[in-house]
């Protein structure tokens, strides 16, 4: 049976459109503007956590220097993961996703718009946390604060990509929250924050080598101890970026619609 032109057009995947991505990002940002609690969670909570950590180690500032840089990347990643997964899931369960995909909008356009909108917020979030840590809380690093900001932004973008990915497998907001310990806690324990990865049991060291948070922490450590970018630092940011792009690529075909 021969398909009609209209049927072929409906089933053919729509190409990614920069205009549609920008329009989707603008819509997401307009929605977030009317949600001050979410904005506070994204922008202020990482700053509060870093400030709290600084004064927990008030009598031992060198301890704050050793762990503060790593947590500067971890806190934004966790926050962006949580907010992005819930926001994307809400689009699907409310029927908004179904209505959007009925328009000339592909899944790639939708996810690209979300990634762009939350990525812009990730830049603001990371800039605030980095400025607070370096210039107000006295985080002492050997490398450039701009490199610290770069890694913090990449970590927040990674959290955004992971949040978009897991939202495709959750059916309720509670399930989206449940993914956080399943996805992020193993990475937090194995990333080298609590013990050097090369001192771990060999199986755990091998597992940590395929987890993106490990390279985010390694990059922060390189900035902490080296005045200029090293080969290991470049490797770490390249791998972090690759993990982010790969996760976004895997999210597009797995994002379900509310109805078949």
URFEN-V675030 format. One line per field, one symbol per residue. phi: phi as a letter, one per 40 degrees, with the letter a starting at -180 (. if undefined). A space follows every 50 residues. Layout:
phi: ???
This chain:
phi: .cccdcccccccdcccbcccccccccccccccccbccccccccccdcccc cccdccbccbccccccbcccccccdcccccdcccccccccccccgccccc ccccbcccccccccccccccccccdccccccccccbcgccbccccccccd ccccccccccccccccccbbbbcccccccccccccdcccbchccadccbc ddcccccccbbccdccccccccccbbcbdbccccccccccccdccccccc cdccccccbc
